[in-house]
């Protein structure tokens, strides 16, 4: 529900409710929250220049008005604006008879709903910026307030009656006074934006000009200022008579900040004014929360569906694992197969006895006589090392037993030459004690070597022909005995 806007026009109160207006000769009882603009019936408003501290402005203004005879008795002085000018200051004020002030203030506070009381001069000042002026047409009274860059100008005139001729004469005289004030000021060379605000003007009849337009043109011609009308709207009274009014423009210029009510009343009024906006904001907020809630619900539903699908997949995997767990048993002969694989891997990594015997035979040609070649098996981990000088073996290795052939080769160089040829063939010969010491003493040149595994050199491999001999250790020994 919209707020009411009440304006005091001399001894009459006008209450605007949207496109309708009602008139009352006494202070009305407002049934809803309202903004009331008062001229306080005989209050004096003006701009005064004073010296000293602005804190003493109220006492100085009251004394000046009483000495000039403008106020009888006690008065309530309202300061609307104070501006520093040189060594002094200018003050825009309104002096209200104390009794009128108390009655009007009490009426505003006694309304059943929130009602802010705004002095008409405060409203006009609040509507202006530097370089602007406004003319308020309120019944028989015309008021002008101009905000210049370095000065303020206020004039007000009251016509003898509501007759258009009296109002026209008042508008012309007021325009001349304003023109004189502007001519004496420091800002007369700067353009002034002037607005005309008719509070309530009745329809003049078909084909007749509106009274506010006529007065505005007279004021513009007599003052030399370009005057434009504020936005006006059509209103009707209770009997259907048509008017046009600038009350909507005045309502936009009014605010809680320029009211004379206490702070609690201002806050309550602002809450009443903001209630529709707060309700709309609450509705929008509720819709947003509802949309977010629906979105979160859908997201949660989708997440639950994904979780259920994942749980089903996990269940299928568990079932498959349990089904295959019974089949994942070790066969009965797995140990024997594993031993066979280990033995095959050992033989694959060990020395080739057939190729090794051919290399040994080639190295012994013309120097020594080979007695025996056999494969020494690696020592099992933890088993005792055999005697006879055999080192701790970890892979199959060839053992060569031979004797020096005294009738061949260079005397004393048979064994070094044989060892050198073995090294060229890719072996790492390790000297061993002969197994038969008596044979060593009788034969005179008996010796033994352990041929460790080594990668054969490409050149040596190409030089030494491979001997395609296969057989067990006994056959190797027999072949080794048949030396050239």
C-alpha positions, 0 to 999 in steps of 0.5 A, a space after each residue: 500500500 502506498 504512503 500518503 502525502 499531506 501538504 499544508 496550504 495556508 489554513 487548509 490541508 491537502 492529502 494526496 493518495 495516488 491520483 486522488 486529493 482530499 481537502 480539509 480545513 483542520 488537521 486531518 487524521 491520516 489512516 496510513 503512514 504519511 509524509 506531511 509538509 507544513 508551512 506552519 500558518 504564519 511562520 517566517 522564512 528567510 535568508 539572513 547574514 550574521 557574524 560570529 559563530 553559527 552556534 549562536 544563530 538561533 538566538 541572534 535570529 530570534 532577537 532580530 525577528 523580535 526587534 523587527 516585529 515579525 514575531 510576537 512571543 516565543 518562537 521555534 527557529 529551524 535552521 535549514 542551511 548555514 553557509 560561510 560567507 567571508 567573515 560571517 555566514 548565511 543562514 536559511 531559517 524558518 521561525 515558527 510561533 511556539 504554539 503553532 509549532 507545538 500543536 503541529 508537532 503533537 498532531 504529527 506524533 499523535 497519528 495512528 500510523 507513522 507520520 513525518 513532519 517536514 517544513 516546506 522550506 526544508 523541502 525546497 532546499 532539499 530539491 535544489 543543487 547549486 545553480 538551481 531555483 524553484 518557485 512554489 505556487 501554493 494557493 495564494 502564496 508564491 515562494 522562491 528559493 535560489 541556490 547560487 554558487 556563493 549565495 542563497 536567495 529566498 523571497 515569498 509573497 502572499 496575494 490578497 485573494 485567489 483571484 487570477 489578477 491578484 495572483 498575477 500582480 503578486 507573481 510580477 512583483 515577486 519576479 522583480 524582487 528576485 531579479 534585483 536580488 540576483 543583480 546584486 549578487 556575485 553569481 548574476 552572470 551564471 545561468 540559473 535553472 528555474 523550476 515552477 511547482 504548482 501544488 494544486 491548480 483547478 482545471 480552467 475550463 475547456 479552451 482556457 489556459 492553466 493558471 500556473 502556466 499564466 503565472 509562470 510566463 509572467 514571472 519569467 517575463 518580469 524576472 528575465 529568467 527561463 522558467 520550466 514547469 516540474 512534472 505534474 500529474 492529473 488528480 481528482 477530488 472526491 467530487 470528481 473535479 480535475 486538478 493538476 499538481 506537482 505534489 509527486 515532484 515534492 514527494 520525491 524531494 521530501 525525505 526522512 532526513 529533513 523531517 523534524 521528528 525524533 529518530 525513532 519516528 524516522 526509523 519507523 517511517 523508513 521501515 514502513 516505506 521500505 516494507 513493499 521493497 523488503 517484501 519483494 526482496 524477501 520473495 525473490 530471496 525465497 525463490 532463489 533459495 527454492 531454486 537452489 534447494 531444488 538444484 541441490 536435491 537433484 544433485 543429491 539424487 544424481 549422486 545417490 544414483 551414482 553411488 548405488 551404481 558404484 556399489 553394484 559394480 563393487 559387489 560384482 567385483 567381490 563376487 568374481 573375486 570370491 568365485 576365482 579365489 577357489 580356483 586360485 590353488 597351487 597344483 600338486 606338482 607345482 614344486 617339481 615344475 618350479 625346481 625344473 624351471 630353476 634348474 633350466 634357468 641355471 643351466 641357461 645362465 651357466 657355461 656351455 661345456 661343449 663349446 668350452 671344451 672346444 675352446 680349451 682344446 684349441 688353447 692346449 694345441 701344441 703346448 699341454 696335454 689335457 687329461 680331464 675337463 669336467 663341470 663343477 656344480 655351484 655350491 648350494 647356499 649354506 652348504 660347506 665349501 669343498 676341499 681341494 682349493 675349489 673356491 666358493 662357486 655360485 654358477 657352473 664352471 669348467 675344471 681343467 686338469 692337464 699336464 705339460 707336454 715336454 716335447 712340444 712348445 717352448 720349454 717353461 712357457 707351455 703353461 703361461 701360453 695355455 693360460 694366455 690363450 684361455 684368457 683370449 678365449 674369454 675365460 678367467 683361469 683360476 689356479 687350483 691344487 691338483 687333485 692327485 698330488 702323487 700324480 703331480 710329482 710323478 708326471 712332473 708338469 701336472 696342473 689344474 685350472 678353474 675356468 670361470 664364466 666370462 663373455 667371450 670376445 668377438 674376435 676370440 670367438 671367431 678364431 676358435 671353432 665350435 666343437 659340436 660335442 654333446 654328452 655327460 661329464 664322463 664323455 667329456 673326460 674321455 674326449 679330453 683324454 684324446 689329446 692331439 
